[in-house]
Amino acid sequence: MARDLIEIPLTHPSVASRELIDFAATRHITPATERLYDGAVMVPYDEQLFRAHDVKRGLRNADGSGVVAGLTRISDVHGYRKDADGAIVPDEGKLTICGYDLEDLVSHAQEEGRFGYEEIVYLLLTGELPRADELQALCDLIGNQRLLPSEYIAEFPITTASKNIMNVLQRAVLLLYAFDATPDATDPAHEIDVALSLLGRLPRIAAIAHVTRAAELEGRRAHIPRPNPGFSMAETILHILREGDDFTREEALLLDVMLMLHAEHGGGNNSTFACRVLSSSATDAYSAYAAAIGSLKGPRHGGANSKVTAMHADIRAHVRRWDDDGEIAGYLTRILNREAFDGAGLIYGMGHAVYTLSDPRARLCRRYAAHLAEHSGLGDEFHLIERVERLAPAVMRDVRGTAKPICANIDLYTGFIYQMLGVPEDLITPLFAVARMAGWAAHRMEELYGANRIIRPAYNSVMVDHPYIPLAERTDQEA
């Protein structure tokens, strides 16, 4: 069957042939520049100094819990309780969105054989579950926004070509500012319009970035299917990646689960808090969402899933018997001792800032991935990941003496699930951003219309005062 494709012309030099700046090659360390570069590390980490000033490093309390920075009706990330003395008591993880258990939202949509991400979008934007007609109206509004303006497409490859699609997404969102008649408006109607626009367009922008990058490296024109406004978010993504309808409903429903799990995760996670910080200044929506994407790119946040994927590949390559607990535990010990994998001494995908006994998103990932893994001939790989999840806590306790409970987080399974769905590795974190757009929008509006005050925390000064020395009188000793 002939496919209705949009052709994106290759109108600029390939990224591969672009003249790049190599800072290391052009850097010259001389006596006159030595202190300049030393100054970049003039404030070494000093735990005692933080304690002396009672500063919550990373906005974390001494027990690891987050400093309370606001109030929200959007979601609750529950991973522990506090007893009468304020001590943390580990508990099973639970994620509640606008009063509804995420597991219920996911399970009911799956049991009914329908897509649930858009339902969560409506819930986040309104605080209520939609009626059938309201849900369809939302899907229509998003679907009608999928086709990008032709002028935007003409500028997009030239202005956004990059090695990292998260960086592309940031600039692509900022570029959309130029195509908005009232981009600085912050009234509720305009905020909803921008959110729906990005929910419709971000999947295509991410896919176009991937396809364009691949085409550039191969010296050809990029082709993507024209959008189907009746498709769900999950179907839209697979439609672009497969360049047509070559995907099953089961695959689309599994991707829909991933989108639901990533849609929202509280106001304290780094990207959402970044969005709230910018929103508190009353800046435009595009700037706030671009900042959130920049945060999510970081390897300590959304970018962590790429490390998990690489670790899984490393374990598969070095563990001969995937059903041998002893061999697996032995290799995990080597990873922790910095003798294997990347030398960082971390088992990626294990542990979380809030969850203690379990991460509800990881539980759901495991449940819905099992069936497709068996049918895809990847059952052995899936069971290997399950063994890593089961064995890692005991290994970490033995090697590191860790006393607190350690559970798998969602990243342990996401890379494997995306692998089964044929999602390229460079799109895994961007799809996280595509899904989280719903949560960012909800938190942005809560910050704009609820707290309605610029976020402005304080920093204690620990510098030493000095008398000013005229330039001509400065010596090496005084410096």
Steps between C-alpha positions, in 0.01 A plus 500: 500500500642839403579721793409866519835648593621849573843568354738719698771647274859483608557877478811537714840334542504164671562503873782255435679754278435802720806684628497436874677688776742280691552696820765261630708551186478879515550535875839643604594475865764759583602676823255775403206261448578242769299667777212558261449127456576422864224742596238271349543271801551767765215363714579134573233290666517528880236301689595661833442847355150403384422359843639802685269731305206254511477510120291232332735388223299416191190623690516171694463454873761300690283187478481528122145630484427810294468850643136603470488781243131526421150358503339303219175328403658338195673189631655321796814290478485270804798286593521515879323605817632695801445375852412711804866596541534607136709199399448356152316169485530316164172431321372360172514758224184664371447777243172689524389741227226748592375252761511191276744212541719479187473122506121527474525747212737273308328170582150614406611641166685178419214277610263697276746470209520877451770764514529674836764770461255759371271428796787584736568817300140611555520408869820701548370808318157508668534301822212274394452187290332571166167377370523309171407808295749718689779247444423484128495880479845514662634237259360699207662823621839330539468312171423819310828651626729221375576647157781752535481828302683479168705810589606328821605186310704719266695648794505200730782289346725804456462633853474182704742243355697352788648179635262490796125503440431649844700804396301501175172492693600800709575714198200366309267607783660844512463526122124445536491824701557683170190337348265605782303823445499572876796299636535694826136465601452314828121489527349155563355457151833572333686270742265213410542575130880492525492178705271326248713628214818354650327173590403472134828614351779375729475135387542605138776747585696229684453250218587756233820580691594130502410439137668823385819418689511151347434640152774762539757241590398296194484804271136455402163668545294416806148360465228475765132401470233766504325504837181308562292730725304201629804327644583496869834633621643146507376420149635831370849421627507149352348629176796733451767252610365225274429748217142376483252265666744211546434447871260292704238627741674304777822693435313831501324412826833414665647832388184666635579347840847655486353840420258472792781405739708799391220757484542634853719445805450780751613860522838427658668309219766715339338572163157579645654722766700678228175559313339636816796727575485661156120515510515684833670788318197518265716434197346349187400135482755412233791617716374304801455178303839537330661529845323183615629313195852620574475365853359165388795457265739474796647157585386544860140532381337370181830431329567218748309249289774493236743385769265215595475389137879497467537310829254231386701451181819474704349240735371293206847507345691399814262262683501162325217331693206739525313260730786470750436724802855457623663611175266798469558606861874464447495732201282753683762493777769582244291792373465638854874457559568707185657196332240470225275700269569878516708507819251723682412234757125535443230248414283723287125461533522412868406745775285813506489830686146439629402135448637251753329160481371530145452736206141457372610595149764223497237251617272596213785493247590149608139382480425628152840426351499131594237392246647687203852379590395137479322557168799695362752228577663717766384305803855413610606867493191595701566235765861615526379850589262349757795321658700822512207664679477213749872458569628859494368614843681219686819556299489873577452428870793258503740720303402845622348418838187687393235472770208678332262304275585507129248435226504505123393827340320538170827540306591135560233391249438795267797446269410134453137582424598764247740249344209258450299778338783592264547846648853627424712564807538870417121538525450338842553813710320723244193276528523544877482876436209457258301315766600729790371803307159433659637520854711806425195683366297420811775616735569814298140610529483413870808716556369786285151518648546336841821598677526814285834608646848484351715220644798664664690281752800630692867402506725558800827673415817320613748730323780697665503881464815661353625860468522618139852503349570728201588310183857629480573385855385140467771234530505122479518481879197725548309306232 
